[in-house]
Amino acid sequence: MPVSQMTPAEARLVDPILTSHAIGHQEPTFTGHELFPYVEVTLHGGKIVDFEDHLTEQIETLRAPGADAAEVQVRYGKRTYALETHGLDAVVPREVHNDAMNVPSVDLASAAVNRALKPVQRNIEIAQAAMAQDANNYAASHKLALTGTNKWDKPDIDPTEDIIRAINAIELDCGGTHIVVHLGVEVMNALRTNQAISEKIKHTERSIVTEELLASLWGVAKVVCGKSLKKVNGVRQRIWGKHVVVAHVPASPVQDEPSFGYTFRLRGTPTVEMPYYRKKNRAWVYPVDSDTDTQLLMPEAGYLIQNAVA
């Protein structure tokens, strides 16, 4: 049965719609962007702004009449970013479409694009988690490995003490105060039954441990629970393990704003290229590309609590 090809007008309509859909799509279980927020760049490679110490540096700003004002400058450091392209083809078989005489609807194509985006986003999530949970990335004063009776699922342990220690280290060493606490889901599950936490919140309106309640209790901007999974050799694993990452992440991330880390992403990506009909397997193909590079930029803006639960 003949299959109609897209007209130039149809292609011009579908491409922007699907690309806009891809840019706005984010799997709810993926939380790495909370520690490594996306910032858009216009080139595949370039230098990274040197954050220096302007979060807390005291600079003389008093100016006498007619005198020159002091200057502050944005400087580029030695580090660079280099975007890598992750791509998959989203395939819509002709047989799954109601009418083989028509081009697949935008809704059907969007579902296929989502299917292609998930592995791309998962690989970014895996890279973000590996970077944030690598103890070698932190100074000794910015990491804590819990053992034995010190773990948060023990009845007499108060996790708040460890969180406060982490916040103090970050504030003193980098000056950042917009704190995000990222918990592996097993850690979050343990906090729901932790006696010390339950005692602190028992007189609140909702005496149920939630991310929002923990953020209020700890005085931080946000608490995030990482629930994402990966399948390795047929076995599903939790990407964020049993660890806790505390980090300064600005409320409005931009390339020259100090942050624990960023995920540099080419402006306008992910992109969905012009779809085409592949006769070999009678399917419409939507090429999906995403150009990114995740980097941990300020280790002193983070704190790692390893193996928070048994």
C-alpha positions in Angstrom: 0.0 0.0 0.0 1.5 3.4 -0.9 2.5 5.7 1.9 2.4 9.4 1.5 5.6 11.4 2.0 5.7 14.6 4.1 5.3 17.7 2.1 7.8 20.5 2.9 5.0 22.4 4.7 4.3 19.4 6.9 8.0 18.9 7.7 8.4 22.5 8.7 5.4 22.1 11.0 6.3 18.8 12.6 10.0 19.4 13.2 9.6 22.5 15.5 6.7 21.0 17.3 8.6 17.8 18.2 11.9 19.7 19.0 10.0 21.9 21.4 8.4 18.8 22.9 11.8 17.2 23.3 13.4 20.3 24.9 10.5 20.5 27.4 10.4 16.8 28.2 12.0 15.6 31.4 11.5 12.2 33.0 10.2 12.8 36.5 12.4 10.1 38.0 15.6 11.8 36.8 16.9 14.2 39.3 20.6 14.7 38.4 19.7 18.1 36.9 19.0 19.3 40.4 22.7 19.1 41.2 24.0 19.7 37.6 21.4 22.1 36.1 21.4 22.7 32.4 22.9 25.8 31.0 22.7 26.6 27.3 25.8 27.2 25.2 26.1 28.2 21.6 29.3 26.2 20.7 30.3 22.6 21.0 33.4 23.6 22.9 34.6 26.5 24.9 36.2 27.8 28.1 34.4 27.8 31.4 34.1 31.0 33.5 36.4 31.1 36.5 34.1 31.5 39.6 37.0 32.7 41.8 35.7 33.8 45.2 33.2 36.5 44.4 30.4 34.8 46.4 31.9 36.2 49.6 34.9 38.4 48.7 34.8 41.8 50.3 35.5 44.5 47.7 36.0 48.2 48.3 33.1 49.9 46.6 33.4 53.4 48.2 34.1 56.0 45.4 35.1 59.6 46.0 33.4 62.2 43.8 35.0 62.1 40.3 37.1 59.1 41.1 37.1 55.9 39.0 35.0 53.1 40.3 36.6 49.8 41.2 36.2 47.0 38.7 35.1 43.4 38.8 35.5 41.2 35.7 34.3 37.9 34.4 37.3 35.8 33.6 37.6 32.5 31.9 39.6 29.8 33.6 41.7 26.9 32.3 38.8 24.4 32.2 36.9 23.8 29.1 33.7 22.1 28.1 33.3 19.8 25.1 29.8 18.7 24.2 29.2 15.1 23.2 26.3 14.1 20.9 23.9 11.4 22.1 21.5 10.2 19.4 18.8 7.7 18.8 16.2 7.1 16.1 12.6 7.1 17.2 10.8 4.6 15.0 7.0 4.5 14.3 6.1 1.3 12.4 3.5 1.8 9.7 1.4 -1.0 11.2 0.8 0.8 14.5 -0.7 3.8 12.8 -4.4 3.7 12.2 -4.2 4.9 8.6 -1.1 3.9 6.6 -2.1 6.5 4.0 -1.3 9.3 6.5 1.9 10.6 8.1 1.9 9.6 11.9 0.2 12.2 14.0 2.2 14.5 16.2 0.9 12.7 19.3 2.1 9.4 18.1 5.5 10.8 17.0 5.9 12.5 20.4 5.4 9.2 22.1 8.2 7.7 19.9 10.4 10.7 20.6 9.9 10.2 24.4 11.0 6.6 24.0 14.2 7.7 22.3 14.8 10.5 24.9 14.7 8.2 27.9 17.9 6.3 27.2 19.7 9.6 26.4 18.5 11.2 29.6 19.3 8.1 31.6 22.9 8.1 30.4 23.2 11.8 31.4 21.7 10.8 34.8 24.2 8.0 35.2 27.1 10.3 34.4 25.8 13.0 36.9 25.4 10.4 39.7 28.8 8.9 39.1 30.4 12.3 39.3 28.5 13.5 42.4 29.1 10.2 44.3 32.8 9.8 43.5 34.6 10.4 46.9 37.8 11.2 45.0 36.2 14.5 43.9 35.9 15.8 47.4 38.4 17.0 50.0 38.6 15.1 53.3 36.6 17.9 55.0 33.8 17.6 52.5 32.9 13.9 52.8 31.7 11.5 55.4 31.6 7.7 55.1 29.1 6.3 57.6 29.7 2.9 59.2 28.1 0.6 61.7 26.0 2.4 64.3 26.5 5.8 62.6 24.1 5.0 59.7 20.8 6.9 59.5 18.6 3.8 59.8 19.9 3.2 63.3 17.3 4.2 66.0 19.6 6.6 68.0 21.1 8.5 65.1 20.0 12.1 64.2 20.7 12.7 60.5 20.2 16.5 61.0 23.7 16.7 62.7 25.4 15.3 59.6 23.4 17.7 57.3 24.3 20.7 59.4 27.9 19.7 59.3 27.8 19.5 55.5 26.0 22.8 55.1 28.6 24.6 57.3 31.5 23.1 55.3 29.9 24.4 52.1 29.1 27.8 53.3 32.5 28.4 54.8 34.5 27.1 51.9 32.6 28.5 48.9 30.1 31.0 50.4 27.1 29.3 48.7 23.9 29.3 50.6 21.3 28.0 48.2 21.6 24.4 49.3 20.1 21.3 47.6 20.1 18.0 49.4 19.9 15.0 47.1 18.9 11.7 48.8 19.0 8.2 47.3 15.5 6.7 47.6 16.7 4.1 50.1 17.9 6.9 52.3 14.6 8.7 52.0 12.8 5.5 53.0 14.9 5.3 56.1 14.2 8.9 57.0 10.5 8.2 57.0 10.9 6.0 60.0 13.9 7.7 61.7 13.0 8.3 65.3 14.9 11.6 65.6 13.3 13.1 62.5 9.8 11.9 63.7 10.3 13.5 67.0 11.2 16.8 65.4 8.2 16.9 63.2 5.5 15.4 65.4 3.9 18.7 66.2 3.8 19.9 62.6 0.6 20.1 60.6 1.6 17.0 58.6 3.7 14.7 60.7 4.7 12.7 57.6 8.3 12.9 56.4 8.3 14.5 52.9 11.0 16.2 50.9 9.4 19.6 51.5 9.2 19.0 55.3 12.9 17.9 55.4 13.9 21.0 53.5 12.0 23.2 56.1 13.6 21.2 59.0 17.1 21.5 57.6 16.7 25.1 56.4 17.7 24.3 52.8 16.3 25.4 49.4 15.3 21.9 48.3 15.4 18.2 49.2 15.3 15.8 46.3 14.8 12.0 46.2 16.6 10.2 43.4 14.5 7.2 42.3 16.0 6.5 38.9 17.1 3.0 37.8 19.5 1.4 35.4 19.6 -2.2 34.2 23.1 -3.8 34.1 23.5 -7.4 33.0 19.8 -8.0 33.4 19.8 -6.7 37.0 18.1 -3.4 37.9 20.2 -1.1 40.1 19.4 2.3 41.8 21.5 5.0 40.1 21.8 7.1 43.3 22.6 4.2 45.6 22.5 4.8 49.4 24.3 8.1 49.4 23.5 11.8 50.1 24.9 14.7 48.2 24.6 18.2 49.7 25.5 21.1 47.3 25.2 24.7 46.6 23.2 25.1 43.3 22.0 28.6 42.3 18.3 29.3 42.1 18.7 30.7 38.6 21.6 28.9 37.0 23.6 30.7 34.3 27.1 29.9 33.0 28.9 32.6 35.0 27.1 31.9 38.4 29.1 29.7 40.9 27.6 26.3 41.3 28.6 22.8 42.4 28.2 21.7 38.8 26.5 22.3 35.4 25.4 20.3 32.5 26.3 22.3 29.4 23.8 21.8 26.6 23.8 23.1 23.1 21.1 25.7 22.7 18.0 24.3 20.9 18.7 20.7 21.9 17.5 18.0 22.2 16.5 18.2 18.5 14.2 16.1 16.4 15.4 16.1 12.8 13.2 16.0 9.7 11.4 12.6 9.8 11.7 10.2 6.9 10.0 7.0 5.7 12.3 3.9 5.7 11.0 1.4 3.2 13.0 -1.5 4.5 10.9 -1.9 7.6 8.0 0.2 6.6 8.4 2.8 9.4 8.7 6.5 10.0 12.0 7.5 11.6 12.5 10.6 13.8 16.3 11.2 14.5 16.8 12.6 18.0 20.0 14.2 19.1 21.2 15.8 22.4 24.5 17.6 22.8 25.7 17.8 26.5 28.7 17.8 28.8 28.3 17.4 32.6 31.0 18.9 34.8 31.6 19.1 38.5 33.0 22.7 38.8 33.2 23.5 42.5 34.0 20.5 44.7 34.1 22.9 47.7 30.4 23.6 47.0 29.5 20.0 47.6 29.5 17.5 50.4 29.2 13.7 50.1 27.7 11.4 52.8 28.5 7.9 51.7 26.5 4.8 52.7 24.0 6.7 54.8 22.0 3.5 55.3 22.8 -0.1 55.6 
